[in-house]
Amino acid sequence: MSLKITNSVEDKVAVLKIAGEVDMFSSPQARNAIMELVKQRVPRVVVELSGVSYMDSSGVATLIEGLQLCQKYNGTLVVAGLRDNVREVFELTRLDKIFQIYKDVDTAKVNE
Amino acid sequence: MFVKRIVGTGLGSQQCVNQIGYEDMPTTECEYQLRIPSETDNLELIRDFVSKVAEKVGFKSDDVGKIELACDEACTNVMKHAYASGQKNGKESLDILIQIDYDKFTLVVTDHGRGFDPDAIKLPDMKEYLAQLKVGGLGIYLMKTLMDEVDYQMQPGVRNQVKMVKYFIDKKNSKLIESEKENK
């Protein structure tokens, strides 16, 4: 099933809200949305994942690629609102050591 | 689309159905089978099937999630590698067989694609992986981390299978508890 994705950019911070199940079928949609923000060289991208009920390694790979691309122009990509099962995927792959993870968007915005 | 078949009636039954040819298949109490086109938009349906069976046989939600993710990664590998792109052409299918035994849940994913040499695939060194921020290649690592056993049988172009096992009793924790008892 397709993802629901919305984004807003304000004060150099983009909030990308993703909802649905992120797998090999749907992750290209998330990738395209991140790439749009990367093209605009938005300094801080907050990916809000509270609506994501499932994520596999293709979703994780999409976020890693986004982080890499942001870092190339000295930007950053952080994640917020992870559900327990999605957080577990981050922990299993030790990506919790790489990504800045926030409990929600407001916290992610404040901790610039 | 999927089949449930009661194979044995109790513990120790020697009756075994081996429909899609996995060798040395253990005695099986019950099995569920799904044959589905190898298309990425079917991944959600595959996950639903696997997670509902795992729930039904009594796994807690944490383990259901692990089985679901391991199966997704195995099927994604088939769609990406064995059958190239996972694009719709209606010709390629994969089989998912779940066998329930008194002590374990066995998941067998079968395809008839190109296969690969599982020994040639090194598990990522996660330290190096993270240092270089590599993209992709985590599927087999996750499968091996999430399940108790993962085993491949490859016959490229004929039949490739990955068999994954989850025990109903967490063997890793049981061993820990046993060694703690021995130390006391």
Interface residues (C-beta under 8 A of the other chain):
Chain A: M1 E21 D23 M24 F25 Y54 D56 S57 S58 V60 A61 I64 E65 L67 Q68 N85 E88 V89 L92 T93 R94 L95 K97 I98
Chain B: T40 D41 L43 E44 R47 G65 E68 L69 D72 E73 T76 M79 K80 G86 M126 L130 L133 K134 V135 G136 L138 G139 Y141 L142 T145 L146
